Amino acid sequence: MTDPFSPDFDPTAALQRSPEGDEQDIHGSIEDFEKAFVAEQPEVARLICELDRPSGAKSKKQEKRERVARLEDMTVSGRKLFEKRVRPQDSFA
């Protein structure tokens, strides 16, 4: 038995098999395998493609611009996110 999930599976015999495989193994290129996999399991293939897609790395400046824009949307209307600093005045009372 070559099915590893079978109760009759013998790991020792599986390790002694030839590296060329047997008649149950699939032969062909990676592209052939991918085409067959997509035909058999389209949902799984779609999820794999979504996970493989890069997240769209952004520069630090772009991240800061977006963060500032989100913060400005949350501020009270009429106020600015970055206002001029008022220096504390020394009072001599």
N, CA, C and O atoms as CSV, one atom per row, in Angstrom:
chain,resi,resn,atom,element,x,y,z
A,1,MET,N,N,0.831,-1.182,0.000
A,1,MET,CA,C,0.000,0.000,0.000
A,1,MET,C,C,0.877,1.248,0.000
A,1,MET,O,O,1.812,1.351,0.795
A,2,THR,N,N,0.581,2.194,-0.886
A,2,THR,CA,C,1.341,3.438,-0.932
A,2,THR,C,C,0.563,4.604,-0.342
A,2,THR,O,O,1.080,5.718,-0.272
A,3,ASP,N,N,-0.671,4.364,0.083
A,3,ASP,CA,C,-1.478,5.420,0.681
A,3,ASP,C,C,-1.063,5.599,2.141
A,3,ASP,O,O,-1.280,4.692,2.945
A,4,PRO,N,N,-0.475,6.738,2.508
A,4,PRO,CA,C,0.000,6.911,3.885
A,4,PRO,C,C,-1.124,6.979,4.914
A,4,PRO,O,O,-0.868,6.849,6.111
A,5,PHE,N,N,-2.364,7.181,4.470
A,5,PHE,CA,C,-3.487,7.261,5.397
A,5,PHE,C,C,-4.204,5.929,5.555
A,5,PHE,O,O,-5.178,5.830,6.301
A,6,SER,N,N,-3.731,4.918,4.864
A,6,SER,CA,C,-4.323,3.588,4.954
A,6,SER,C,C,-3.833,2.898,6.223
A,6,SER,O,O,-2.687,3.094,6.628
A,7,PRO,N,N,-4.686,2.093,6.854
A,7,PRO,CA,C,-4.222,1.365,8.046
A,7,PRO,C,C,-3.165,0.313,7.712
A,7,PRO,O,O,-2.421,-0.116,8.594
A,8,ASP,N,N,-3.092,-0.104,6.449
A,8,ASP,CA,C,-2.112,-1.108,6.028
A,8,ASP,C,C,-0.795,-0.489,5.576
A,8,ASP,O,O,0.071,-1.204,5.072
A,9,PHE,N,N,-0.621,0.811,5.741
A,9,PHE,CA,C,0.579,1.487,5.250
A,9,PHE,C,C,1.815,1.022,6.010
A,9,PHE,O,O,1.820,0.969,7.240
A,10,ASP,N,N,2.857,0.688,5.261
A,10,ASP,CA,C,4.117,0.237,5.850
A,10,ASP,C,C,5.187,1.283,5.535
A,10,ASP,O,O,5.648,1.354,4.396
A,11,PRO,N,N,5.592,2.096,6.512
A,11,PRO,CA,C,6.568,3.150,6.226
A,11,PRO,C,C,7.928,2.607,5.812
A,11,PRO,O,O,8.626,3.241,5.021
A,12,THR,N,N,8.312,1.462,6.324
A,12,THR,CA,C,9.607,0.884,5.959
A,12,THR,C,C,9.621,0.499,4.489
A,12,THR,O,O,10.591,0.769,3.781
A,13,ALA,N,N,8.548,-0.130,4.031
A,13,ALA,CA,C,8.462,-0.515,2.623
A,13,ALA,C,C,8.402,0.724,1.732
A,13,ALA,O,O,8.949,0.727,0.629
A,14,ALA,N,N,7.738,1.776,2.212
A,14,ALA,CA,C,7.648,3.004,1.417
A,14,ALA,C,C,9.018,3.642,1.255
A,14,ALA,O,O,9.322,4.194,0.198
A,15,LEU,N,N,9.845,3.573,2.289
A,15,LEU,CA,C,11.188,4.143,2.195
A,15,LEU,C,C,12.095,3.331,1.280
A,15,LEU,O,O,13.057,3.868,0.731
A,16,GLN,N,N,11.803,2.053,1.110
A,16,GLN,CA,C,12.636,1.198,0.273
A,16,GLN,C,C,12.241,1.255,-1.199
A,16,GLN,O,O,12.931,0.683,-2.043
A,17,ARG,N,N,11.150,1.932,-1.518
A,17,ARG,CA,C,10.727,2.049,-2.919
A,17,ARG,C,C,11.789,2.764,-3.727
A,17,ARG,O,O,12.588,3.530,-3.188
A,18,SER,N,N,11.791,2.513,-5.001
A,18,SER,CA,C,12.778,3.152,-5.867
A,18,SER,C,C,12.430,4.626,-6.045
A,18,SER,O,O,11.254,4.988,-5.994
A,19,PRO,N,N,13.425,5.480,-6.251
A,19,PRO,CA,C,13.150,6.906,-6.430
A,19,PRO,C,C,12.427,7.215,-7.740
A,19,PRO,O,O,11.888,8.309,-7.907
A,20,GLU,N,N,12.412,6.262,-8.664
A,20,GLU,CA,C,11.719,6.502,-9.927
A,20,GLU,C,C,10.212,6.451,-9.762
A,20,GLU,O,O,9.485,6.939,-10.627
A,21,GLY,N,N,9.722,5.870,-8.669
A,21,GLY,CA,C,8.292,5.793,-8.451
A,21,GLY,C,C,7.689,4.565,-9.090
A,21,GLY,O,O,8.402,3.659,-9.524
A,22,ASP,N,N,6.381,4.541,-9.145
A,22,ASP,CA,C,5.685,3.423,-9.770
A,22,ASP,C,C,4.613,3.951,-10.704
A,22,ASP,O,O,4.577,5.141,-11.018
A,23,GLU,N,N,3.732,3.046,-11.148
A,23,GLU,CA,C,2.725,3.427,-12.142
A,23,GLU,C,C,1.673,4.373,-11.576
A,23,GLU,O,O,0.959,5.015,-12.346
A,24,GLN,N,N,1.558,4.479,-10.256
A,24,GLN,CA,C,0.564,5.373,-9.663
A,24,GLN,C,C,1.043,6.823,-9.607
A,24,GLN,O,O,0.234,7.737,-9.444
A,25,ASP,N,N,2.322,7.033,-9.739
A,25,ASP,CA,C,2.857,8.391,-9.687
A,25,ASP,C,C,2.506,9.155,-10.956
A,25,ASP,O,O,2.384,8.575,-12.035
A,26,ILE,N,N,2.348,10.454,-10.808
A,26,ILE,CA,C,2.007,11.312,-11.945
A,26,ILE,C,C,3.295,11.784,-12.602
A,26,ILE,O,O,4.216,12.243,-11.927
A,27,HIS,N,N,3.350,11.667,-13.908
A,27,HIS,CA,C,4.514,12.124,-14.652
A,27,HIS,C,C,4.115,13.340,-15.473
A,27,HIS,O,O,2.968,13.455,-15.904
A,28,GLY,N,N,5.031,14.218,-15.682
A,28,GLY,CA,C,4.765,15.405,-16.479
A,28,GLY,C,C,5.413,16.614,-15.852
A,28,GLY,O,O,6.100,16.526,-14.834
A,29,SER,N,N,5.179,17.740,-16.484
A,29,SER,CA,C,5.799,18.975,-16.009
A,29,SER,C,C,4.969,19.589,-14.881
A,29,SER,O,O,3.849,19.161,-14.599
A,30,ILE,N,N,5.541,20.581,-14.261
A,30,ILE,CA,C,4.833,21.297,-13.201
A,30,ILE,C,C,3.621,22.018,-13.778
A,30,ILE,O,O,2.575,22.097,-13.133
A,31,GLU,N,N,3.762,22.539,-14.984
A,31,GLU,CA,C,2.643,23.233,-15.620
A,31,GLU,C,C,1.474,22.285,-15.842
A,31,GLU,O,O,0.319,22.663,-15.646
A,32,ASP,N,N,1.776,21.030,-16.259
A,32,ASP,CA,C,0.711,20.043,-16.451
A,32,ASP,C,C,0.013,19.747,-15.128
A,32,ASP,O,O,-1.212,19.641,-15.067
A,33,PHE,N,N,0.811,19.616,-14.069
A,33,PHE,CA,C,0.228,19.363,-12.749
A,33,PHE,C,C,-0.663,20.525,-12.325
A,33,PHE,O,O,-1.771,20.309,-11.833
A,34,GLU,N,N,-0.181,21.769,-12.514
A,34,GLU,CA,C,-0.964,22.932,-12.100
A,34,GLU,C,C,-2.267,23.030,-12.876
A,34,GLU,O,O,-3.307,23.353,-12.301
A,35,LYS,N,N,-2.222,22.754,-14.180
A,35,LYS,CA,C,-3.445,22.786,-14.987
A,35,LYS,C,C,-4.437,21.737,-14.510
A,35,LYS,O,O,-5.631,22.015,-14.394
A,36,ALA,N,N,-3.948,20.532,-14.233
A,36,ALA,CA,C,-4.828,19.468,-13.749
A,36,ALA,C,C,-5.383,19.816,-12.367
A,36,ALA,O,O,-6.550,19.552,-12.080
A,37,PHE,N,N,-4.552,20.402,-11.521
A,37,PHE,CA,C,-4.992,20.772,-10.177
A,37,PHE,C,C,-6.085,21.831,-10.233
A,37,PHE,O,O,-7.073,21.744,-9.504
A,38,VAL,N,N,-5.914,22.827,-11.090
A,38,VAL,CA,C,-6.919,23.885,-11.227
A,38,VAL,C,C,-8.226,23.307,-11.746
A,38,VAL,O,O,-9.305,23.715,-11.316
A,39,ALA,N,N,-8.127,22.352,-12.677
A,39,ALA,CA,C,-9.339,21.733,-13.212
A,39,ALA,C,C,-10.059,20.912,-12.141
A,39,ALA,O,O,-11.289,20.895,-12.092
A,40,GLU,N,N,-9.293,20.232,-11.285
A,40,GLU,CA,C,-9.898,19.371,-10.266
A,40,GLU,C,C,-10.333,20.141,-9.023
A,40,GLU,O,O,-11.376,19.836,-8.445
A,41,GLN,N,N,-9.558,21.127,-8.607
A,41,GLN,CA,C,-9.811,21.858,-7.362
A,41,GLN,C,C,-9.766,23.370,-7.602
A,41,GLN,O,O,-8.820,24.020,-7.159
A,42,PRO,N,N,-10.747,23.945,-8.283
A,42,PRO,CA,C,-10.664,25.383,-8.598
A,42,PRO,C,C,-10.703,26.287,-7.363
A,42,PRO,O,O,-10.033,27.319,-7.340
A,43,GLU,N,N,-11.476,25.917,-6.337
A,43,GLU,CA,C,-11.551,26.760,-5.139
A,43,GLU,C,C,-10.225,26.786,-4.389
A,43,GLU,O,O,-9.780,27.843,-3.943
A,44,VAL,N,N,-9.599,25.627,-4.253
A,44,VAL,CA,C,-8.310,25.557,-3.561
A,44,VAL,C,C,-7.255,26.329,-4.353
A,44,VAL,O,O,-6.431,27.033,-3.769
A,45,ALA,N,N,-7.280,26.199,-5.672
A,45,ALA,CA,C,-6.317,26.913,-6.513
A,45,ALA,C,C,-6.502,28.422,-6.383
A,45,ALA,O,O,-5.523,29.168,-6.361
A,46,ARG,N,N,-7.761,28.878,-6.297
A,46,ARG,CA,C,-8.032,30.310,-6.141
A,46,ARG,C,C,-7.488,30.817,-4.805
A,46,ARG,O,O,-6.890,31.891,-4.742
A,47,LEU,N,N,-7.697,30.045,-3.743
A,47,LEU,CA,C,-7.185,30.447,-2.429
A,47,LEU,C,C,-5.663,30.483,-2.409
A,47,LEU,O,O,-5.074,31.374,-1.796
A,48,ILE,N,N,-5.024,29.531,-3.069
A,48,ILE,CA,C,-3.560,29.517,-3.143
A,48,ILE,C,C,-3.066,30.761,-3.868
A,48,ILE,O,O,-2.090,31.380,-3.446
A,49,CYS,N,N,-3.736,31.131,-4.958
A,49,CYS,CA,C,-3.326,32.322,-5.709
A,49,CYS,C,C,-3.482,33.583,-4.858
A,49,CYS,O,O,-2.639,34.478,-4.915
A,50,GLU,N,N,-4.559,33.656,-4.070
A,50,GLU,CA,C,-4.747,34.821,-3.207
A,50,GLU,C,C,-3.659,34.905,-2.145
A,50,GLU,O,O,-3.186,35.996,-1.825
A,51,LEU,N,N,-3.260,33.765,-1.599
A,51,LEU,CA,C,-2.205,33.764,-0.584
A,51,LEU,C,C,-0.843,34.072,-1.183
A,51,LEU,O,O,0.007,34.655,-0.511
A,52,ASP,N,N,-0.621,33.693,-2.434
A,52,ASP,CA,C,0.664,33.930,-3.085
A,52,ASP,C,C,0.829,35.367,-3.559
A,52,ASP,O,O,1.950,35.824,-3.783
A,53,ARG,N,N,-0.285,36.081,-3.713
A,53,ARG,CA,C,-0.226,37.449,-4.223
A,53,ARG,C,C,0.486,38.335,-3.207
A,53,ARG,O,O,0.167,38.290,-2.019
A,54,PRO,N,N,1.442,39.137,-3.656
A,54,PRO,CA,C,2.134,40.018,-2.707
A,54,PRO,C,C,1.159,41.025,-2.111
A,54,PRO,O,O,0.199,41.435,-2.764
A,55,SER,N,N,1.410,41.412,-0.892
A,55,SER,CA,C,0.491,42.289,-0.176
A,55,SER,C,C,0.556,43.736,-0.653
A,55,SER,O,O,-0.181,44.579,-0.143
A,56,GLY,N,N,1.395,44.034,-1.592
A,56,GLY,CA,C,1.509,45.404,-2.086
A,56,GLY,C,C,2.280,46.257,-1.109
A,56,GLY,O,O,1.720,47.144,-0.464
A,57,ALA,N,N,3.528,45.995,-1.003
A,57,ALA,CA,C,4.369,46.717,-0.047
A,57,ALA,C,C,4.366,48.207,-0.370
A,57,ALA,O,O,4.520,48.611,-1.522
A,58,LYS,N,N,4.187,49.014,0.674
A,58,LYS,CA,C,4.150,50.462,0.503
A,58,LYS,C,C,5.377,51.064,1.164
A,58,LYS,O,O,5.952,50.501,2.095
A,59,SER,N,N,5.752,52.202,0.663
A,59,SER,CA,C,6.887,52.900,1.261
A,59,SER,C,C,6.465,53.481,2.607
A,59,SER,O,O,5.277,53.640,2.883
A,60,LYS,N,N,7.439,53.791,3.423
A,60,LYS,CA,C,7.160,54.379,4.739
A,60,LYS,C,C,6.437,55.716,4.594
A,60,LYS,O,O,5.552,56.039,5.386
A,61,LYS,N,N,6.819,56.493,3.573
A,61,LYS,CA,C,6.174,57.788,3.366
A,61,LYS,C,C,4.705,57.610,2.989
A,61,LYS,O,O,3.844,58.347,3.468
A,62,GLN,N,N,4.419,56.622,2.122
A,62,GLN,CA,C,3.038,56.374,1.717
A,62,GLN,C,C,2.214,55.896,2.910
A,62,GLN,O,O,1.067,56.309,3.078
A,63,GLU,N,N,2.792,55.030,3.734
A,63,GLU,CA,C,2.087,54.570,4.928
A,63,GLU,C,C,1.778,55.743,5.856
A,63,GLU,O,O,0.692,55.813,6.432
A,64,LYS,N,N,2.741,56.674,6.002
A,64,LYS,CA,C,2.520,57.833,6.869
A,64,LYS,C,C,1.424,58.724,6.299
A,64,LYS,O,O,0.567,59.199,7.044
A,65,ARG,N,N,1.440,58.958,4.974
A,65,ARG,CA,C,0.401,59.787,4.358
A,65,ARG,C,C,-0.983,59.190,4.603
A,65,ARG,O,O,-1.923,59.909,4.941
A,66,GLU,N,N,-1.101,57.878,4.433
A,66,GLU,CA,C,-2.395,57.234,4.640
A,66,GLU,C,C,-2.812,57.284,6.107
A,66,GLU,O,O,-3.988,57.479,6.415
A,67,ARG,N,N,-1.855,57.110,7.008
A,67,ARG,CA,C,-2.147,57.166,8.439
A,67,ARG,C,C,-2.617,58.567,8.829
A,67,ARG,O,O,-3.578,58.714,9.584
A,68,VAL,N,N,-1.944,59.589,8.319
A,68,VAL,CA,C,-2.334,60.974,8.610
A,68,VAL,C,C,-3.723,61.252,8.049
A,68,VAL,O,O,-4.533,61.907,8.705
A,69,ALA,N,N,-4.006,60.769,6.853
A,69,ALA,CA,C,-5.329,60.987,6.260
A,69,ALA,C,C,-6.416,60.325,7.109
A,69,ALA,O,O,-7.478,60.910,7.320
A,70,ARG,N,N,-6.158,59.118,7.593
A,70,ARG,CA,C,-7.146,58.448,8.452
A,70,ARG,C,C,-7.343,59.212,9.758
A,70,ARG,O,O,-8.468,59.358,10.235
A,71,LEU,N,N,-6.241,59.698,10.333
A,71,LEU,CA,C,-6.345,60.459,11.578
A,71,LEU,C,C,-7.086,61.770,11.367
A,71,LEU,O,O,-7.881,62.171,12.216
A,72,GLU,N,N,-6.838,62.443,10.251
A,72,GLU,CA,C,-7.531,63.705,9.978
A,72,GLU,C,C,-9.022,63.472,9.792
A,72,GLU,O,O,-9.834,64.325,10.152
A,73,ASP,N,N,-9.389,62.327,9.235
A,73,ASP,CA,C,-10.812,62.015,9.099
A,73,ASP,C,C,-11.473,61.823,10.461
A,73,ASP,O,O,-12.681,62.017,10.598
A,74,MET,N,N,-10.689,61.444,11.463
A,74,MET,CA,C,-11.241,61.200,12.795
A,74,MET,C,C,-11.246,62.447,13.677
A,74,MET,O,O,-11.842,62.421,14.754
A,75,THR,N,N,-10.609,63.526,13.260
A,75,THR,CA,C,-10.546,64.724,14.105
A,75,THR,C,C,-11.879,65.451,14.092
A,75,THR,O,O,-12.695,65.276,13.187
A,76,VAL,N,N,-12.080,66.270,15.117
A,76,VAL,CA,C,-13.291,67.074,15.205
A,76,VAL,C,C,-13.254,68.099,14.081
A,76,VAL,O,O,-12.205,68.674,13.788
A,77,SER,N,N,-14.399,68.321,13.459
A,77,SER,CA,C,-14.414,69.261,12.337
A,77,SER,C,C,-14.017,70.650,12.821
A,77,SER,O,O,-14.398,71.073,13.912
A,78,GLY,N,N,-13.263,71.338,12.012
A,78,GLY,CA,C,-12.786,72.666,12.357
A,78,GLY,C,C,-11.419,72.651,13.014
A,78,GLY,O,O,-10.770,73.693,13.109
A,79,ARG,N,N,-10.976,71.504,13.465
A,79,ARG,CA,C,-9.667,71.400,14.085
A,79,ARG,C,C,-8.709,70.788,13.076
A,79,ARG,O,O,-9.128,70.107,12.141
A,80,LYS,N,N,-7.455,71.030,13.269
A,80,LYS,CA,C,-6.429,70.435,12.418
A,80,LYS,C,C,-5.677,69.402,13.229
A,80,LYS,O,O,-5.548,69.509,14.448
A,81,LEU,N,N,-5.196,68.428,12.540
A,81,LEU,CA,C,-4.447,67.383,13.222
A,81,LEU,C,C,-3.127,67.928,13.732
A,81,LEU,O,O,-2.721,67.660,14.863
A,82,PHE,N,N,-2.464,68.695,12.882
A,82,PHE,CA,C,-1.179,69.274,13.267
A,82,PHE,C,C,-1.348,70.784,13.345
A,82,PHE,O,O,-1.402,71.466,12.321
A,83,GLU,N,N,-1.431,71.293,14.550
A,83,GLU,CA,C,-1.544,72.729,14.748
A,83,GLU,C,C,-0.211,73.260,15.241
A,83,GLU,O,O,0.622,72.519,15.763
A,84,LYS,N,N,-0.029,74.568,15.061
A,84,LYS,CA,C,1.217,75.174,15.520
A,84,LYS,C,C,1.315,75.034,17.031
A,84,LYS,O,O,0.334,75.174,17.760
A,85,ARG,N,N,2.514,74.759,17.466
A,85,ARG,CA,C,2.728,74.621,18.900
A,85,ARG,C,C,2.774,76.007,19.543
A,85,ARG,O,O,3.365,76.946,19.011
A,86,VAL,N,N,2.148,76.095,20.669
A,86,VAL,CA,C,2.167,77.335,21.433
A,86,VAL,C,C,3.170,77.141,22.550
A,86,VAL,O,O,3.054,76.235,23.375
A,87,ARG,N,N,4.158,78.021,22.551
A,87,ARG,CA,C,5.185,77.910,23.583
A,87,ARG,C,C,4.624,78.414,24.907
A,87,ARG,O,O,3.951,79.444,24.966
A,88,PRO,N,N,4.909,77.682,25.941
A,88,PRO,CA,C,4.429,78.172,27.248
A,88,PRO,C,C,5.155,79.463,27.619
A,88,PRO,O,O,6.375,79.568,27.493
A,89,GLN,N,N,4.390,80.420,28.070
A,89,GLN,CA,C,4.973,81.708,28.448
A,89,GLN,C,C,5.235,81.710,29.941
A,89,GLN,O,O,4.422,81.256,30.746
A,90,ASP,N,N,6.363,82.222,30.268
A,90,ASP,CA,C,6.688,82.336,31.688
A,90,ASP,C,C,5.873,83.485,32.269
A,90,ASP,O,O,5.925,84.614,31.779
A,91,SER,N,N,5.142,83.187,33.290
A,91,SER,CA,C,4.362,84.254,33.925
A,91,SER,C,C,5.047,84.671,35.220
A,91,SER,O,O,5.418,83.848,36.056
A,92,PHE,N,N,5.193,85.949,35.342
A,92,PHE,CA,C,5.812,86.501,36.545
A,92,PHE,C,C,4.717,87.180,37.353
A,92,PHE,O,O,4.512,88.391,37.257
A,93,ALA,N,N,4.041,86.405,38.124
A,93,ALA,CA,C,2.946,86.981,38.897
A,93,ALA,C,C,3.326,87.308,40.300
A,93,ALA,O,O,2.497,87.801,41.065
